Amino acid sequence: MMKSLVLAEKPSVAREIARVLGCREQHKHYFEGPKYIVTWALGHLIELKMPEHYNPAYKTWRLEDLPIIPENMGLNVIRQTSHRFRAIETLAKRSDMKNCIIATDAGREGELVARWILQKIRWKKPLLRLWISSQTDQAIRDGFQHLKPGKQFERLYESAVCRAEADWLIGLNVTRALTTKYNEPLSAGRVQTPTLAMMIEREKEIQSFKPTPYWTIRANVGSVVAFWERNGEKRMFSKELAEQLYEKLKNKQATVISVERKTKKEPQSLPYDLTELQREANKRFGFSAKKTLSVLQRLYEHYKLVTYPRTDSRYLTTDMESTMADRLEAMRSGYLDEVAPLLKNKAKVVARRVFHNEKVTDHHAIIPTEERLDISKLSADERKLYDLIARRFLALFYPACDYETIHVVFDIDGEAFVARETRVVNAGFRRVLEKQEEKGTFPTFMKGQMISVILEKKEVLTEPPLRYSEADLLSQMEKYGLGTPATRAEIIERLVETETVERKNGRFYPTPKGKQLIELVNEELKSPQLTARWEKELEAIARGNGDPKTFLQHIRKQTERLVTEIKQSDRTYRAHNLTGSMCPECGSFLKERATKEGRMLVCSNMTCRFRKRKDPKLSNRRCPQCKKRMEIHEGKAGVYFQCRLCNVIEKAEEKKATISRNDRALLKKYSAENDSFGTSLGDLLKQALEKKNE
């Protein structure tokens, strides 16, 4: 009997699909059933060929070899995960395979993961696509009953290839050019560089800011506070004017000039897309974008409680209305008080505007699934994130929020004082979003009424703009079209890893290296408009309205121009972290670098691999007294742990296992209980090797 080969993106997803499809025969590299064989990748198994694959001489970075622009870009199997590729290739060659069903993540990168594997194994048989927005058993079953033809996603694949080749051409060439020209690891790219430029620009505003004093005068009218205003401005930048007015008005009565009350409605909040959820989680809980994505993926993939995370839409399709009651029923155990009246009302969605087919792109907004909620199984972070998603969803079933704005103008000896107040009349959907604060009743004022007031004069200094928080940065990236919802977290982490910015107290501070890099990098790359244009072109290609060949020709010309600019530049770079110590191997100055394992001294000569630890290595062993991490030392009696602060010393136990650190990390990453998101095994191993060889 002929069978279908199902290709999932990672083992945990393959395991769930196999279970739903009844593939009970478990093998080392696949699950088999009567109709299907389910196998998996580990994220990307295939990558674009590196420069040295085109010419071995490119293994050594040289400015004169740039730009490296292959006429046709080839593909390579990632060496560290080649065993997975060979396993898929072996299955694909079986004579009983009738077609392949792509079941990787339903997005641009998921399409690329599968298509590159199939291209490399020269797959010629029919191709089908599983396109689902949640990982529940019902969604998987429905998805397999409504498989889509692979041809429908050709354009999405072309868009993904254009993205990958553009990033390779510009990122690799510009990074190599800057690094070899200035003898310093300097990384640049079409998204990370304009993102860094925004942070540098904000830093310049802060550094050049000069505080200016200004004065305000407020009138306390019982429980109401009114501020002096002239032409809509509350601030006075003249001390003399502020003092004159205060002296003139301080013992005068106020007359009510006008009282204006308006009733308004605030519509229900729409459900989250990924960027909005990352922003909210950062503001509320201090989560980084990367952490939100990681926790969210676990809610989606492991618990199956929420729909597909990597979405840029905040709307739902009209056919989803029939699923609302099931979703509410599934949430009942955790939200009984909120859900019970909604089910009595036949799960009627009050916010009708959420159903908008044209505003749903590849995936609808993030909402709860029909999977039954067991809140006790969730960690604290998972509960927090699920609660945000759940409450935004519940808001759709509640009426709009009715509120009243009150605007009272007082006259004190010819000067206007204005009081503004907003009061909730009927909280509506806000009852489920947040706890409502009780406010005292606003006094009733009558036009012409005379009232005694107490005046206060205050001196204040203008303040500089704040450095970007993660929420601010995500908003700016979204505004300028920098990256996609799925890649923004990765870009931010990349900037931190390359030591161009650092996180302090939840805000981003550019480093001396980042500031110099922005001075050296091409003007064209700093502009968010350029990348926004690229993302629009990639989106057009995915929709079938753009031309991939024209896009890549333009990228090739741009790469040549950018490399030429760097070669001809007369600017210089000075490493900010040079020390006075010399490298014992080549005589160059050593640089000091801060790493997760403490401070390291590395040779400034990039061809020399010398490095040594400046601080003793910290272990995961905690001091029994102060609970801080203990240092690891090696003495005559062997390895021992020491707490420098308390001078506590403990002997290390004999190692019983020989498993490597990398293997431990991989086992943890791809275990059934901790299957992480979005990074391939090959990428992980490459990063580990690069760090080892630095």
C-alpha positions as MATLAB code, in Angstrom:
seq = 'MMKSLVLAEKPSVAREIARVLGCREQHKHYFEGPKYIVTWALGHLIELKMPEHYNPAYKTWRLEDLPIIPENMGLNVIRQTSHRFRAIETLAKRSDMKNCIIATDAGREGELVARWILQKIRWKKPLLRLWISSQTDQAIRDGFQHLKPGKQFERLYESAVCRAEADWLIGLNVTRALTTKYNEPLSAGRVQTPTLAMMIEREKEIQSFKPTPYWTIRANVGSVVAFWERNGEKRMFSKELAEQLYEKLKNKQATVISVERKTKKEPQSLPYDLTELQREANKRFGFSAKKTLSVLQRLYEHYKLVTYPRTDSRYLTTDMESTMADRLEAMRSGYLDEVAPLLKNKAKVVARRVFHNEKVTDHHAIIPTEERLDISKLSADERKLYDLIARRFLALFYPACDYETIHVVFDIDGEAFVARETRVVNAGFRRVLEKQEEKGTFPTFMKGQMISVILEKKEVLTEPPLRYSEADLLSQMEKYGLGTPATRAEIIERLVETETVERKNGRFYPTPKGKQLIELVNEELKSPQLTARWEKELEAIARGNGDPKTFLQHIRKQTERLVTEIKQSDRTYRAHNLTGSMCPECGSFLKERATKEGRMLVCSNMTCRFRKRKDPKLSNRRCPQCKKRMEIHEGKAGVYFQCRLCNVIEKAEEKKATISRNDRALLKKYSAENDSFGTSLGDLLKQALEKKNE';
ca = [
       0.000    0.000    0.000;
       1.305    3.449   -0.957;
       1.940    5.920    1.856;
       2.420    9.666    2.403;
       5.663   11.038    3.838;
       4.832   13.718    6.451;
       7.701   16.138    7.162;
       7.436   18.043   10.485;
       9.823   20.755   11.682;
      10.847   19.153   14.975;
      10.446   15.905   16.917;
       7.723   17.001   19.358;
       5.409   18.089   16.524;
       6.118   14.868   14.606;
       5.259   12.859   17.719;
       1.868   14.597   18.081;
       0.996   14.306   14.375;
       1.960   10.611   14.411;
      -0.265    9.984   17.434;
      -3.267   11.723   15.835;
      -2.739    9.873   12.522;
      -2.422    6.509   14.268;
       1.246    5.901   13.331;
       2.002    3.504   16.164;
       5.165    1.882   14.785;
       8.024    3.824   16.356;
      11.457    3.747   14.699;
      14.627    5.691   15.409;
      14.012    8.308   12.711;
      10.280    8.075   11.974;
       6.806    6.888   13.007;
       4.908    4.563   10.655;
       1.227    3.778   10.254;
      -1.065    2.263    7.618;
      -1.264    5.453    5.511;
       1.474    7.780    6.741;
       5.157    7.862    7.652;
       5.941   10.851    9.892;
       9.523   12.159   10.145;
      11.076   15.436   11.248;
      13.786   18.020   10.694;
      15.559   19.882   13.501;
      14.805   23.364   12.216;
      17.049   24.080    9.218;
      18.991   21.033    7.960;
      20.066   22.846    4.786;
      21.829   26.211    4.471;
      23.130   28.394    1.678;
      26.679   27.444    0.752;
      29.332   29.438    2.575;
      32.003   31.373    0.588;
      34.645   28.643    1.105;
      32.341   26.146   -0.660;
      32.660   28.248   -3.828;
      36.390   28.855   -3.417;
      38.600   27.402   -0.613;
      40.595   30.673   -0.572;
      37.528   32.447    0.901;
      38.005   30.564    4.180;
      40.490   33.327    5.042;
      38.774   36.695    5.262;
      40.432   39.238    2.947;
      39.140   42.667    1.947;
      40.488   42.284   -1.612;
      38.268   39.185   -2.194;
      35.071   41.181   -1.637;
      32.333   41.335   -2.719;
      31.624   37.588   -2.913;
      28.586   37.306   -5.198;
      27.962   33.777   -6.553;
      26.092   33.717   -9.857;
      23.856   30.908   -8.617;
      23.649   30.276   -4.890;
      23.958   26.623   -3.925;
      22.721   24.640   -0.937;
      24.688   22.615    1.577;
      23.663   20.021    4.159;
      24.548   21.316    7.641;
      27.260   18.892    8.747;
      26.259   18.689   12.400;
      22.710   17.526   11.576;
      23.489   15.543    8.419;
      22.262   12.328   10.123;
      18.718   13.769   10.179;
      18.941   14.739    6.511;
      20.177   11.257    5.535;
      17.300    9.683    7.479;
      14.729   11.805    5.567;
      16.512   11.077    2.269;
      16.376    7.316    2.919;
      12.625    7.478    3.630;
      12.020    9.608    0.512;
      13.614    6.917   -1.670;
      11.253    4.189   -0.460;
       9.209    2.769   -3.320;
       5.946    2.958   -1.344;
       6.052    6.773   -1.017;
       3.288    8.329   -3.153;
       3.589   11.999   -2.019;
       5.037   14.326    0.606;
       2.986   16.417    3.031;
       4.871   19.470    4.314;
       3.927   19.845    8.005;
       6.585   22.357    9.077;
       5.576   25.660   10.742;
       2.913   27.409    8.687;
       4.974   30.482    7.719;
       7.769   31.757    5.473;
      10.657   30.116    7.350;
       8.769   26.841    7.854;
       8.235   26.666    4.097;
      11.952   27.218    3.520;
      12.960   24.482    6.002;
      10.939   21.860    4.104;
      11.501   23.026    0.520;
      15.281   23.143    0.837;
      15.306   19.579    2.214;
      13.062   18.398   -0.650;
      15.169   20.263   -3.212;
      18.345   18.651   -1.902;
      16.879   15.120   -2.069;
      15.502   15.906   -5.570;
      11.892   15.152   -4.663;
       9.820   14.699   -7.856;
       6.553   13.250   -6.534;
       3.394   15.266   -5.652;
       3.587   17.809   -2.839;
       0.829   18.746   -0.369;
       0.764   21.300    2.459;
      -0.657   21.018    5.997;
      -1.573   24.595    6.992;
      -2.989   24.823   10.526;
      -3.202   27.543   13.173;
      -3.238   25.381   16.287;
      -1.765   22.076   17.415;
      -4.896   20.515   18.928;
      -5.889   16.997   17.833;
      -8.980   18.395   16.122;
      -6.952   21.019   14.201;
      -4.483   18.354   13.016;
      -7.329   16.025   11.931;
      -9.146   18.850   10.105;
      -5.883   19.968    8.499;
      -5.214   16.502    7.077;
      -8.768   16.351    5.731;
      -8.229   19.676    3.946;
      -4.635   19.471    2.676;
      -3.668   22.199    0.226;
      -1.696   21.700   -3.021;
       2.012   22.481   -2.627;
       1.855   24.736   -5.705;
      -0.275   27.184   -3.715;
       2.806   27.996   -1.576;
       5.411   28.358   -4.349;
       5.365   32.143   -4.026;
       5.836   31.982   -0.255;
       8.870   29.754   -0.856;
      10.305   32.190   -3.431;
       9.880   35.021   -0.932;
      11.743   32.964    1.718;
      14.608   32.243   -0.715;
      14.861   35.956   -1.581;
      15.029   36.822    2.126;
      17.730   34.224    2.780;
      19.865   35.201   -0.242;
      19.521   38.939    0.455;
      20.635   38.470    4.067;
      23.563   36.287    2.911;
      24.737   38.723    0.225;
      24.480   41.934    2.207;
      25.060   40.642    5.747;
      28.029   38.430    4.892;
      29.775   40.870    2.543;
      29.308   43.988    4.683;
      30.288   42.113    7.875;
      33.453   40.730    6.209;
      34.304   44.133    4.721;
      33.961   45.987    8.047;
      35.774   43.254   10.004;
      38.789   43.038    7.654;
      39.001   46.796    7.042;
      39.042   47.690   10.760;
      40.518   44.467   12.230;
      37.602   44.066   14.660;
      34.591   41.684   14.597;
      31.943   44.127   13.323;
      28.560   42.724   12.332;
      26.045   44.494   10.091;
      22.806   43.518    8.384;
      19.717   44.886    6.683;
      17.586   44.758    9.892;
      20.043   44.840   12.798;
      21.899   47.938   11.530;
      18.877   50.296   11.263;
      17.634   48.959   14.622;
      21.003   49.817   16.188;
      20.933   53.215   14.445;
      17.618   54.069   16.168;
      19.126   53.346   19.581;
      22.241   55.398   18.796;
      20.061   58.307   17.644;
      18.100   58.178   20.897;
      21.387   58.110   22.862;
      22.567   61.259   21.021;
      19.312   63.031   21.938;
      19.843   62.100   25.594;
      23.515   63.148   25.665;
      22.862   66.499   23.971;
      19.824   67.248   26.143;
      20.017   70.266   28.436;
      17.390   70.459   31.195;
      15.325   73.635   31.161;
      13.366   74.855   34.203;
       9.684   75.660   33.841;
       6.879   76.556   36.261;
       3.275   75.479   36.697;
       0.469   76.930   38.827;
      -2.286   74.632   40.031;
      -5.534   75.525   41.773;
      -6.965   73.019   44.254;
     -10.763   73.286   44.123;
     -11.760   70.832   46.845;
     -10.920   67.385   45.408;
     -10.546   68.810   41.872;
      -7.204   70.036   40.502;
      -7.147   72.722   37.782;
      -3.972   73.954   36.025;
      -3.243   77.405   34.665;
      -3.392   77.289   30.858;
      -2.755   79.766   28.058;
      -3.238   78.658   24.427;
      -3.227   75.031   25.572;
       0.168   75.363   27.307;
       0.457   74.623   31.040;
       4.156   75.437   31.348;
       5.749   78.850   31.865;
       9.429   79.129   30.969;
       9.715   82.596   32.569;
      10.297   82.608   36.320;
       9.267   86.282   36.505;
       5.923   85.615   34.786;
       5.221   82.639   37.075;
       5.966   84.691   40.215;
       3.938   87.709   39.016;
       0.910   85.528   38.222;
       1.136   83.647   41.495;
       1.312   86.862   43.559;
      -1.545   88.367   41.566;
      -3.874   85.342   41.870;
      -3.051   83.662   45.188;
      -5.827   85.182   47.294;
      -8.511   85.477   44.589;
     -11.658   83.443   44.092;
     -12.387   81.339   41.010;
     -15.466   81.687   38.805;
     -16.786   78.716   36.816;
     -16.758   79.777   33.131;
     -17.892   76.539   31.487;
     -18.721   72.912   32.307;
     -18.657   70.397   29.460;
     -19.578   66.710   29.881;
     -19.396   64.239   26.996;
     -20.261   60.538   26.954;
     -17.985   58.382   24.793;
     -17.491   54.701   23.969;
     -14.209   52.803   23.870;
     -14.436   49.740   21.571;
     -13.300   46.316   22.786;
      -9.562   45.614   22.512;
      -8.716   43.279   19.641;
      -6.850   40.026   20.378;
      -3.043   40.009   20.207;
      -0.704   39.550   17.297;
       2.837   38.494   18.254;
       4.420   41.968   18.395;
       1.594   43.451   20.487;
       1.793   40.500   22.899;
       5.586   40.869   23.218;
       5.125   44.573   23.897;
       2.468   43.991   26.565;
       4.446   41.199   28.282;
       7.498   43.463   28.399;
       5.521   46.345   29.961;
       3.655   44.165   32.471;
       6.173   41.495   33.405;
       9.540   42.707   32.048;
       9.712   39.732   29.626;
      12.179   40.102   26.751;
      10.733   39.546   23.263;
      12.705   36.297   23.082;
      11.287   35.037   26.398;
       7.706   35.839   25.358;
       8.194   33.927   22.111;
       9.683   30.952   23.957;
       6.889   30.766   26.577;
       4.243   31.323   23.893;
       5.624   28.513   21.728;
       5.320   26.134   24.691;
       1.677   27.153   25.233;
       1.063   26.527   21.510;
       3.060   23.383   20.894;
       3.288   21.524   24.193;
       0.021   22.452   25.943;
      -1.918   23.293   22.708;
      -3.765   26.033   24.615;
      -3.217   28.902   22.149;
      -3.199   29.307   18.375;
      -0.193   29.881   16.076;
       2.149   32.488   17.622;
       4.018   34.000   14.663;
       1.125   36.073   13.335;
       0.881   39.718   12.309;
      -2.941   39.872   12.355;
      -5.268   40.897   15.200;
      -8.435   39.718   13.455;
     -10.363   36.430   13.052;
     -12.058   34.874   10.025;
     -15.862   34.756    9.891;
     -15.945   30.927    9.857;
     -14.366   30.915   13.361;
     -17.535   32.274   14.976;
     -18.945   28.759   15.289;
     -15.925   27.723   17.427;
     -16.382   30.416   20.097;
     -18.544   28.348   22.479;
     -16.048   25.446   22.457;
     -13.163   27.814   23.215;
     -15.047   29.379   26.141;
     -16.021   25.952   27.455;
     -12.349   24.867   27.369;
     -11.377   27.933   29.474;
     -14.141   27.451   32.035;
     -12.008   25.842   34.779;
      -9.742   28.897   35.032;
     -12.263   31.667   34.263;
     -15.607   30.407   35.625;
     -17.004   33.796   36.727;
     -16.211   35.423   33.380;
     -17.194   32.515   31.120;
     -20.471   31.295   32.714;
     -22.627   34.329   31.734;
     -21.119   34.324   28.225;
     -22.111   30.694   27.617;
     -25.634   31.493   28.847;
     -25.662   34.211   26.185;
     -24.841   31.534   23.538;
     -21.191   32.712   23.257;
     -22.268   35.756   21.270;
     -19.339   37.939   20.191;
     -20.269   41.576   20.791;
     -17.160   43.026   19.070;
     -18.273   42.165   15.520;
     -15.352   44.055   13.933;
     -12.954   41.252   14.998;
     -14.345   39.083   12.164;
     -12.620   40.509    9.090;
     -11.388   38.034    6.486;
      -9.440   40.618    4.466;
      -7.345   41.601    7.505;
      -6.241   38.017    8.246;
      -2.985   37.275    6.416;
      -1.412   33.803    6.755;
      -2.729   33.419   10.316;
      -5.420   34.961   12.496;
      -4.883   36.599   15.908;
      -3.572   34.639   18.908;
      -6.542   33.269   20.885;
      -7.231   30.251   23.154;
      -7.899   26.879   21.476;
     -10.593   24.294   22.259;
      -8.058   22.331   24.348;
      -9.266   21.998   27.952;
      -7.331   24.261   30.326;
      -5.580   22.799   33.376;
      -4.034   25.873   34.967;
      -2.170   23.782   37.574;
       0.130   22.357   34.873;
       1.388   25.784   33.791;
       4.473   27.498   35.213;
       4.151   31.025   36.646;
       5.367   32.615   33.376;
       3.069   30.432   31.267;
       0.097   31.430   33.424;
       0.904   35.128   33.066;
       1.098   34.937   29.285;
      -1.954   32.708   28.917;
      -3.926   35.114   31.126;
      -3.113   38.053   28.833;
      -4.305   36.095   25.779;
      -7.383   34.717   27.560;
      -8.574   38.093   28.860;
      -8.143   39.792   25.486;
     -10.242   36.996   24.002;
     -12.942   37.313   26.705;
     -13.120   41.067   26.052;
     -14.704   40.315   22.644;
     -17.862   38.994   24.364;
     -18.414   42.064   26.562;
     -19.910   45.437   25.581;
     -17.817   48.529   24.837;
     -16.639   50.662   27.755;
     -18.808   53.756   28.352;
     -16.986   56.689   29.873;
     -17.561   60.381   30.444;
     -15.114   63.222   29.891;
     -15.556   66.318   32.068;
     -13.932   69.622   31.113;
     -14.318   72.541   33.560;
     -12.809   76.015   32.960;
     -12.342   78.404   35.905;
     -11.478   82.104   35.697;
      -9.240   83.646   38.362;
      -8.765   87.365   37.766;
      -8.704   86.989   33.967;
      -6.526   83.839   33.896;
      -7.931   80.459   32.802;
      -7.518   77.325   34.935;
      -8.653   74.026   33.413;
      -9.666   70.741   35.103;
     -10.037   67.548   33.025;
     -11.414   64.265   34.294;
     -12.349   60.930   32.694;
     -14.807   58.729   34.559;
     -15.970   55.208   33.698;
     -19.763   54.980   33.507;
     -19.972   51.308   32.467;
     -16.698   49.356   32.430;
     -17.956   46.812   29.863;
     -15.038   44.751   28.485;
     -12.597   46.495   30.841;
     -14.056   44.425   33.696;
     -12.210   41.377   32.374;
      -9.031   43.186   31.335;
      -8.124   44.987   34.528;
      -9.290   45.762   38.032;
     -11.352   48.935   38.006;
     -10.328   51.633   40.483;
     -13.157   53.247   42.369;
     -13.167   57.042   42.037;
     -15.054   59.468   44.199;
     -17.890   61.388   42.571;
     -16.887   64.475   40.610;
     -18.384   67.635   42.181;
     -21.192   69.385   40.328;
     -20.186   72.855   39.117;
     -22.593   75.504   37.827;
     -21.652   78.201   35.324;
     -21.046   81.519   37.147;
     -20.435   79.794   40.500;
     -17.797   81.499   42.746;
     -15.401   79.137   44.594;
     -12.471   79.578   46.972;
      -9.246   77.946   45.742;
      -5.743   77.226   47.055;
      -2.936   77.973   44.570;
       0.401   76.130   44.345;
       3.421   77.186   42.250;
       5.926   74.496   41.257;
       9.305   74.558   39.525;
      10.060   71.525   37.307;
      12.927   70.581   34.952;
      12.320   69.258   31.437;
      13.482   65.657   31.103;
      15.342   63.893   28.287;
      13.638   61.104   26.345;
      14.032   57.655   27.911;
      16.259   55.001   26.386;
      14.290   52.337   24.557;
      12.719   49.504   26.510;
      12.030   46.253   24.651;
       8.387   47.315   24.218;
       9.477   50.687   22.732;
      11.937   48.984   20.390;
       9.328   46.500   19.152;
       6.962   49.432   18.443;
       9.659   51.254   16.452;
      10.589   48.104   14.517;
       6.923   47.516   13.695;
       6.434   51.170   12.697;
       9.338   51.070   10.223;
       8.742   47.499    9.020;
      12.040   46.235   10.439;
      11.953   42.434   10.436;
       8.830   40.329   10.921;
       6.947   39.392   14.113;
       8.875   36.101   14.111;
      12.373   37.623   13.702;
      12.310   40.788   15.846;
      13.226   39.020   19.090;
      16.155   37.344   17.339;
      17.432   40.696   15.967;
      17.372   42.309   19.426;
      19.276   39.354   20.930;
      21.818   39.530   18.084;
      22.607   43.165   18.926;
      23.214   42.202   22.564;
      25.359   39.183   21.614;
      27.584   41.249   19.292;
      28.205   43.717   22.157;
      26.818   46.717   20.279;
      24.136   47.334   22.931;
      23.622   46.122   26.485;
      20.528   45.668   28.620;
      20.472   47.531   31.923;
      17.356   47.679   34.103;
      15.121   46.775   31.172;
      16.479   49.451   28.799;
      19.039   49.391   25.995;
      22.321   51.294   26.212;
      24.589   51.482   23.126;
      28.182   50.377   23.842;
      31.322   52.210   22.614;
      31.612   49.459   19.988;
      28.033   50.064   18.794;
      28.594   53.829   18.587;
      31.732   53.390   16.479;
      30.096   50.770   14.254;
      27.312   53.180   13.301;
      29.938   55.753   12.277;
      31.680   53.187   10.043;
      28.709   51.430    8.447;
      27.168   52.618    5.155;
      24.598   55.420    5.413;
      22.235   53.417    3.222;
      22.147   50.521    5.715;
      21.254   52.783    8.655;
      17.940   53.831    7.144;
      14.846   51.946    8.305;
      13.113   53.004    5.071;
      15.407   50.735    3.027;
      14.550   47.611    5.020;
      10.868   48.539    5.127;
      10.920   48.675    1.331;
      12.574   45.246    1.197;
       9.991   43.710    3.517;
       7.194   45.139    1.338;
       8.847   43.655   -1.761;
       9.228   40.256   -0.043;
       5.576   40.394    1.001;
       4.593   41.248   -2.593;
       6.596   38.239   -3.849;
       4.824   36.000   -1.315;
       1.440   37.298   -2.564;
       2.392   36.741   -6.204;
       2.706   40.451   -7.043;
       6.514   40.800   -7.048;
       9.385   39.509   -9.192;
      12.063   37.494   -7.311;
      14.669   37.893  -10.102;
      14.391   41.691  -10.142;
      14.622   41.798   -6.341;
      17.808   39.704   -6.230;
      19.430   41.640   -9.121;
      18.861   44.820   -7.137;
      20.369   43.193   -4.000;
      23.495   42.124   -5.949;
      24.078   45.663   -7.262;
      23.537   47.090   -3.802;
      26.044   44.620   -2.297;
      28.729   45.773   -4.766;
      28.020   49.413   -3.941;
      28.132   48.886   -0.167;
      31.442   46.958   -0.246;
      33.038   49.598   -2.526;
      32.010   52.341   -0.069;
      33.664   50.513    2.850;
      36.847   49.843    0.864;
      37.174   53.526   -0.062;
      36.392   54.843    3.435;
      39.153   56.765    5.248;
      37.637   56.284    8.720;
      39.399   54.450   11.554;
      38.301   52.220   14.422;
      39.808   52.140   17.890;
      38.998   49.143   20.040;
      37.554   50.527   23.282;
      38.512   47.436   25.269;
      42.264   47.249   24.533;
      44.414   46.544   27.594;
      48.106   47.213   28.178;
      48.852   43.461   28.268;
      50.565   41.774   25.335;
      49.625   38.467   23.725;
      52.285   35.845   24.616;
      51.876   34.197   21.206;
      51.989   37.071   18.687;
      52.837   40.208   20.708;
      49.602   42.107   19.873;
      47.637   43.907   22.569;
      45.012   41.887   24.414;
      41.368   42.974   24.556;
      39.087   42.477   27.533;
      35.666   40.989   26.809;
      32.744   40.449   29.153;
      31.175   37.015   28.660;
      28.588   34.960   30.528;
      31.455   33.074   32.153;
      33.235   36.234   33.353;
      35.899   38.517   31.869;
      38.175   37.084   29.183;
      41.396   38.416   27.616;
      41.483   37.790   23.855;
      44.132   38.704   21.293;
      43.342   41.772   19.167;
      45.040   40.086   16.183;
      42.149   38.263   14.516;
      44.418   35.573   13.025;
      45.692   34.685   16.527;
      43.390   32.504   18.628;
      44.954   33.213   22.032;
      42.511   33.774   24.881;
      42.683   33.365   28.629;
      40.365   33.888   31.531;
      40.813   37.129   33.496;
      38.358   36.173   36.233;
      38.249   32.681   37.745;
      35.614   30.487   36.119;
      32.305   30.456   37.995;
      30.566   27.143   38.600;
      26.883   26.432   39.145;
      27.731   25.298   42.711;
      26.306   27.767   45.242;
      28.091   28.843   48.404;
      26.289   27.297   51.433;
      26.607   30.635   53.295;
      26.033   33.517   50.852;
      24.389   31.432   48.065;
      26.538   33.086   45.337;
      28.177   31.022   42.578;
      31.535   29.560   43.614;
      34.765   29.769   41.603;
      36.344   26.634   40.104;
      40.083   26.081   40.773;
      42.497   23.244   40.160;
      45.085   22.395   42.831;
      47.395   19.525   43.701;
      44.523   17.551   45.191;
      42.366   18.106   42.087;
      39.459   20.404   41.255;
      37.830   22.384   44.061;
      35.200   25.112   44.509;
      35.863   28.334   46.411;
      33.671   31.235   47.504;
      35.982   34.263   47.439;
      33.624   36.261   49.674;
      33.210   33.680   52.480;
      36.429   31.716   51.796;
      34.405   28.482   51.836;
      36.178   25.640   49.995;
      34.542   22.413   48.782;
      36.195   19.535   46.932;
      34.691   18.609   43.578;
      33.190   15.165   43.189;
      34.591   12.726   40.621;
      32.963   13.043   37.189;
      30.791   10.033   36.516;
      29.518   10.927   33.076;
      31.559   11.694   29.970;
      28.771   13.442   28.065;
      29.966   16.746   26.542;
      28.510   20.124   27.400;
      27.201   20.500   23.821;
      25.504   17.092   23.956;
      23.877   17.982   27.279;
      22.546   21.217   25.806;
      21.191   19.409   22.752;
      19.554   16.700   24.831;
      17.894   19.373   26.960;
      16.806   21.390   23.935;
      15.244   18.510   22.040;
      13.835   16.453   24.905;
      10.086   15.827   24.820;
       9.443   18.110   27.782;
      11.574   21.026   26.586;
      11.293   21.266   22.836;
      12.328   24.816   22.073;
      11.376   27.037   19.185;
      12.841   28.516   16.058;
      16.546   27.609   16.248;
      17.901   24.643   14.322;
      20.242   22.108   15.839;
      22.776   23.006   13.164;
      22.594   26.674   14.149;
      23.157   25.766   17.779;
      26.183   23.630   17.056;
      27.635   26.248   14.739;
      27.268   28.891   17.442;
      28.923   26.592   19.959;
      31.838   25.906   17.596;
      32.241   29.597   16.771;
      32.397   30.523   20.464;
      34.899   27.743   21.033;
      37.103   29.002   18.205;
      36.933   32.709   19.066;
];
